[in-house]
Amino acid sequence: MAWYRNDKFDSSLGALTPEGIEFVLFPAGPLVRTLAYGIDKIAQWIIIITVFLTTAFLQGVMGVWLALILNFCVDWFYHVICELVFRGQSPGKRLMGIRVIRSNGAPVDPASSFLRNLLRFADTFFFFFPIALISMITSTGFRRLGDWAGGTLVVYTPKAAGFSRNMPGPWLSKCKIIIPAHPLTHDEKQLILNFARRYPLLGEARANEIARIYAPCLLSDANRDSLSDSACLLGIARKLSGENPAENGPQTEDALPGGAP
């Protein structure tokens, strides 16, 4: 399988299988993964406290070592069990809309999950986890050391990414339909549609930063009006999705993302 970046300013990863099938994955960044890790830590503490209270009456008979063993099992196997039972999602990852997969896009397997979680101690060795943070920031796909060892990726689920194979998303119906200044190639069309799919994850500022590179090349000044660069690309994406301007009536600027105030 061949991996490639869709754009040097875009964190999404495209993949081409040996069979010629293309698909796109959206790696989860450090912030959302940190939030998921925090939620899972709270869940782990709830499990440990519950186990301690439940087995407290046994400590006089079997000793404190029982509680220590249970604490070890929860700390080391919580993520492995969750990832294997719930298709790559712990409770924290599920709430944040992300999951663990293998690097080739397949579901995570026991060996990959065990290796990535075995190296969690190395990623979190220092206070505030600088090793994991540096590894994710400097690597393709935001991979920490455990991901490299286990051959895994943490990606947004299709629902969280707003991904649809045919339509980029329902928010396009609020955008003004824009016709590009010249015919687009197949690759240009795919890039614009992919931008529209990614728009909810980017935010307005980042979307405009990316769109600013392409909007002047695709539109004349007369076609751009007072719209933002991202609104222009979303308007082209709406046109590419197959809608006819005559069938949709006039579009107002109030409905446009990044439209003129």
Secondary structure, 3 states (H helix, E strand, C coil): CEEEECCCCCCCEEEECCCCCEEEECECCHHHHHHHHHHHHHHHHHHHHHHHHHCHHHHHHHCCHHHHHHHHHHHHHHHHHHHHHCCCCCHHHHHHCEEEEECCCCECCHHHHHHHHHCHHHHCCCCCCHHHHHHHHHCCCCCCHHHHHHCEEEEECHHHHCCCCCCCCHHHHHCCCCCCCCCCCHHHHHHHHHHHHHHHHHCHHHHHHHHHHHHHHHCCHHHHCCCCHHHHHHHHHHHHCCCCHHHHCCCCHHHCCCCCC
